[in-house]
Amino acid sequence: MSVYLGSPDDLGKEPRPFLQAELDGFLGDRHKSYSRQTWVGDKQPEGTNRRNERQWSAVSVEELAEIQQKMDLKEPLTAASLGANICLAGVPHLSRLPKGTILIFPSGAELEVTEYNTPCLEMGQHLASIHTTNSGQPLRVTAFSKAAKYCRGVVGVVEVAGIINAGDDVTIKVYAPPKWITKSSKTENSN
């Protein structure tokens, strides 16, 4: 596992030895906040101040390789260039983790997945400006959105504060509905 922080001036992030997770995000990261402004395509009108459900982002080594291959990139696609805070290995379908899944770290820090991180045009433009293709053709700004569909990673909120170190082992507690919900659904369907 590797970890990254980013400044407000750049979409990319820099490798770090550790991250300090606080209840409003990672100390020193551009996405640290309890709230954020909405953008086009959000549930609320653009510019609305809302709860920040995107305090952190994570990708997997396996999904990065998939995106890199689909985009025909000459250079490796990294978590840093993609602007992710955390890069996990051994989680090939990270993007499919359901909302409510918890990532648990040795320090006791916990991160909750709030949603899939959809690929956006702004990141596509950023990647097109720093990457080249194996074929020598210019990278289209829409290439990322097409290649990263369903494999862009996840975003979420800090559930429990703590230190997250590069190289930490992560326990993933996949969300499952409580048994009483499943049981009540079966009872209702049989009536």
Summary of the structure (lengths in Angstrom):
residues: 191
radius of gyration: 17.7
end to end distance: 48.7
largest distance: 63.2
contacts: 577
relative contact order: 0.21
helix: 24%
strand: 28%
